[in-house]
């Protein structure tokens, strides 16, 4: 125990180096995953032009994550989070390698892509709560807003360059080339984590005297008794459902309305994430409104208004401009939400809380696709954009009437001084 305390002190004094190494490993891993993510959705959209097939792909990408999250949150609180991240990356890399080999031999059935998407979803379900709970282990609390904003900006940069690189590879190369790149990036990310010295959190060092179901129940009880966590989860549930058309049907809308050329699909993705980069940079320097819940509400309203605009415009270059602005709104409610959870939830239960947030996201999005996806084959996607965007505006306005939720968003005094 004394050895672990000494390591904790060392990590705290060198938190910048540790944070850079940890975020670097996750950035490298994310780059490969982003390439595969875009490649799969483009492959399905161009091969089938079917809202139903895009729906199946989305369900395969989120439903397994929903199921595994029931276990992953407890694992992230009980066991070494670094080891969990490495295992999940390895699982994703192994499944992707198998798919690449099968494609190289000329067997490219659609169900294989769905199967690998499901396995990758399970890996993400294990990894996400562990990563979210790991960051406050390394970063001092007063630096969480800045580090999360920088991390969000880096992620946006990855999603900005990935479509361009993925589009170039798919234009001049083969689908399996992207799969092999993902395997290489996963191995690199795991290697960095192997040499990174991060102390195991306190609960993982303790002798486990309770069973899994007890820990799960305690996490559920905490999430629903804590007013802030309950409000945030409710907000996530509603917004994740309503963002489905903008998040998952925009590729299909572009192929139907503006054309299916790779450069148009690439421009669509790059414009959104270019906006996210700008928004992340603004958040890292500005920090958002003094009340963080106000930032969340304003971001929701802005995203909704821009989603409505997406459904109204009929010129591709105007559409791309709106996508840039839409991307800029994302950090406004994503970053404050993450920071508030990291600040207000006890370290030993963070894994479970983050997993519940993930469960809501992973569960509501397939539900949204199960409704909006088939509708996209009988109703113009532009109409779905207008309806969902208007509803998001109402959700954002509604936050201002939740006084308890607003009160939780006030920054700690010591952070304002820093």
Helices and strands as residue ranges (DSSP letters): H 2-13, H 15-48, H 51-78, H 81-104, H 110-138, G 141-143, H 144-172, H 175-195, H 202-205, H 212-225, H 227-242, H 244-248, H 250-257, H 262-286, H 292-312, H 316-344, G 347-349, H 350-375, H 381-399, H 403-408, H 413-417
